[in-house]
Amino acid sequence: MVAALTAAALCALCLGTPQVPPHRLPAALLDGDATLAGIVVTELRVPRLVLALIAGACLGAAGLVLQEALRNPLAVPEMLGVSSGAALGVAAPLVLALSLPAVVQPLLALCGATLGGVLTLLAAGLGRSPSAVLLTGAAVAAALQSALLVLMVMADQLDLQLIYRYLLGSLSARTWDDVAGLWPWLLVALPALVLCAPVLSVMRLGDEDAEALGVRARRARPAALAVAVVLIAPVTAVCGPVAWVGFLAPHLARWFAPGSGAVRWLPWSAAWGAVVVAVADVPARLALAPVETPAGAWTALLGVPAGVALMRSGRRGRTTGRASTTEAFARARARARARARARARARARARARIRARA
């Protein structure tokens, strides 16, 4: 991870026009106002790299939250209507020729993502079944994408190019203002993630065992979806729907720490998401230079086969690493059932006492 992140950061800051050698990079960062190379590095390349890291971390953490809450490795923002709703909320004003300030775009994305998530939960019976939520989310995502295609047909040629580039997820021409717009949302999402991680570890045991341990799965699942919406919506408003980062990053976290739980996987998933977006942005900027390609196209192109390979290797590796995880889950289930039986016996004794007094 450190090697990939270092290589991606050096390529992002040094390569391009103008090209900055690595030994001159500290001077360009410190004397950003003195030379053209310094201005390009400090005002264009550094905020783009920081934005790639923040966006990747948010998408990676959101992907793990969704997969653990629904107990399905295929639960990604693209299949739950969240990313499609956020994209629809941002693209609709462009088609309708509404001039709105940039500050409003995260709110529009949040409203669209919330709409997609609420529709998914309502159609799936408020999250009673994880499989129903996933299947319904795929249908809601398809419906929102169809609505977005209708809007694209109504748009003129210039707006169509902007919307098309936005829908593929691009970090081009992003500045420090775009980075600063994400900090208020991160201040809300980080405490929610800290509180959400232990609950996700309990929900992994199943709804019945989670209920026995005091976690109400039907309430915790919509809450987890709300946390994912807060993470995904501002990133989608700034960068567009960068695809399949929320699918690849959690699988990388599980592959490197197979016997852990959501508490440990969550920071690693965020870190791997940051690495994936930072690495994908390098060919997006340099592969067809001077023309830039969207970063979302590269994350989908590289992330889908890598994620499938990790899933297949994870299934084969579970035969060796399954013992410790299965034993831990079995012990947790046994403790949960013992507590449930103790509570049932205590209730029975209390009822017997009440009857005896009566």
C-alpha positions, -999 to 999 in steps of 0.1 A, spaced: 0 0 0 27 25 9 47 17 -22 17 21 -45 6 53 -28 42 68 -30 45 59 -67 11 73 -75 18 105 -56 52 110 -73 36 104 -107 7 127 -100 30 156 -88 59 152 -112 46 140 -145 27 161 -170 32 195 -186 53 210 -172 73 180 -159 89 185 -125 118 162 -115 115 146 -81 145 164 -67 129 198 -76 95 189 -61 102 203 -26 113 236 -41 81 237 -63 60 230 -33 76 256 -11 80 283 -38 46 278 -55 41 315 -63 76 319 -79 76 296 -110 51 282 -134 59 247 -123 53 256 -87 19 271 -95 9 241 -114 20 217 -86 5 236 -57 -27 249 -73 -37 220 -96 -18 188 -89 -17 188 -51 -54 195 -46 -62 169 -72 -42 143 -54 -57 153 -20 -92 151 -35 -84 116 -50 -73 104 -15 -104 118 3 -128 106 -23 -113 71 -24 -113 69 14 -150 78 16 -160 54 -12 -140 26 3 -155 31 38 -190 34 24 -185 1 4 -175 -18 35 -204 -4 55 -229 -15 29 -213 -49 24 -212 -56 62 -247 -42 69 -262 -64 41 -239 -93 46 -232 -95 9 -198 -89 -9 -217 -75 -39 -234 -47 -21 -219 -16 -36 -232 20 -40 -237 15 -77 -262 -14 -70 -283 3 -43 -295 34 -60 -273 57 -39 -247 67 -66 -274 70 -93 -296 92 -71 -267 115 -62 -257 118 -99 -293 125 -108 -295 152 -82 -264 170 -96 -271 164 -133 -308 176 -133 -300 213 -128 -275 212 -157 -302 198 -181 -329 222 -168 -305 252 -172 -307 262 -135 -278 283 -124 -271 272 -88 -240 280 -67 -214 253 -62 -222 251 -25 -257 237 -33 -243 207 -53 -235 185 -23 -270 192 -9 -285 182 -43 -264 151 -43 -274 143 -8 -311 147 -16 -307 124 -47 -287 98 -28 -313 99 1 -341 95 -25 -324 64 -39 -318 49 -5 -353 56 8 -369 41 -23 -347 10 -19 -356 6 18 -393 12 12 -395 -12 -17 -376 -38 3 -398 -36 34 -376 -12 54 -345 -34 53 -360 -66 68 -341 -89 44 -305 -81 32 -310 -100 0 -342 -81 -7 -325 -48 -1 -297 -57 -26 -321 -69 -53 -344 -39 -49 -315 -15 -49 -304 -29 -83 -339 -22 -96 -340 13 -81 -306 21 -95 -317 10 -130 -348 32 -127 -328 62 -117 -303 56 -145 -332 55 -169 -344 89 -157 -309 102 -161 -308 89 -197 -341 107 -204 -325 140 -191 -295 134 -213 -317 131 -243 -333 165 -234 -299 182 -230 -281 202 -257 -247 191 -271 -226 212 -247 -245 201 -216 -245 165 -228 -207 165 -230 -205 179 -194 -230 154 -181 -213 125 -199 -179 134 -185 -194 139 -150 -211 106 -150 -179 87 -156 -163 103 -126 -135 129 -132 -110 147 -111 -100 171 -138 -98 209 -130 -104 204 -93 -91 231 -69 -87 236 -32 -123 250 -31 -136 215 -40 -114 199 -13 -126 224 13 -163 216 4 -158 180 17 -146 188 52 -180 196 68 -193 163 56 -163 144 69 -168 159 103 -203 144 104 -193 111 88 -162 102 109 -179 100 143 -208 81 127 -183 55 113 -166 51 147 -200 43 163 -211 22 133 -181 -2 132 -188 -23 163 -225 -26 153 -214 -39 119 -193 -66 136 -224 -78 155 -247 -76 125 -223 -100 107 -235 -128 130 -270 -126 116 -302 -108 125 -313 -133 152 -279 -134 170 -276 -96 167 -310 -92 183 -299 -115 211 -268 -92 216 -289 -61 218 -285 -48 182 -318 -42 164 -309 -52 128 -340 -36 113 -330 -2 127 -292 -6 123 -294 -15 86 -311 18 76 -287 37 99 -258 21 81 -273 31 48 -276 66 60 -239 67 70 -230 54 35 -252 81 19 -234 109 39 -200 95 26 -210 90 -10 -231 121 -18 -205 149 -13 -179 129 -32 -203 123 -61 -212 160 -61 -176 170 -66 -161 141 -86 -190 123 -101 -198 86 -95 -163 70 -94 -173 35 -101 -165 2 -82 -141 17 -56 -166 6 -30 -164 -29 -44 -126 -33 -47 -114 -16 -15 -133 -38 10 -121 -69 -7 -85 -57 -5 -90 -51 32 -104 -85 38 -78 -102 16 -49 -87 37 -66 -93 71 -89 -123 66 -95 -131 102 -105 -96 114 -138 -79 117 -154 -47 106 -136 -26 133 -103 -34 117 -114 -36 81 -130 -2 81 -98 19 83 -80 -5 59 -109 -3 34 -107 35 35 -70 34 30 -72 10 1 -99 31 -15 -76 62 -14 -49 41 -30 -72 28 -58 -84 63 -68 -49 79 -66 -34 51 -88 -63 52 -113 -60 90 -117 -25 86 -130 -34 69 -163 -65 90 -165 -44 121 -167 -14 107 -187 -25 78 -209 -40 99 -237 -23 132 -229 -30 160 -236 -66 146 -235 -77 135 -200 -99 105 -195 -123 101 -166 -108 84 -135 -140 64 -130 -134 46 -163 -101 34 -150 -114 24 -116 -141 3 -133 -117 -11 -159 -91 -22 -133 -114 -26 -103 -139 -51 -116 -115 -79 -127 -93 -73 -96 -123 -75 -73 -136 -107 -89 -101 -123 -86 -99 -113 -49 -134 -128 -43 -123 -161 -59 -90 -162 -40 -109 -153 -9 -132 -183 -13 -103 -206 -18 -84 -191 12 -113 -194 35 -106 -231 38 -74 -223 57 -84 -192 75 -120 -201 82 -113 -220 114 -105 -190 136 -133 -169 121 -158 -197 123 -148 -205 159 -151 -168 169 -186 -166 153 -196 -199 170 -185 -186 204 -203 -153 198 -235 -172 188 -232 -195 218 -229 -165 241 -258 -147 225 -280 -178 228 -270 -184 264 -279 -148 272 -312 -152 254 -320 -184 274 -310 -166 306 -333 -138 298 -361 -162 290 -356 -180 323 -356 -147 342 -388 -137 326 -404 -170 334 -393 -168 371 -407 -132 373 -440 -143 358 -442 -173 383 -436 -149 412 -463 -126 400 -487 -155 397 -478 -168 431 -485 -134 447 -518 -131 429 
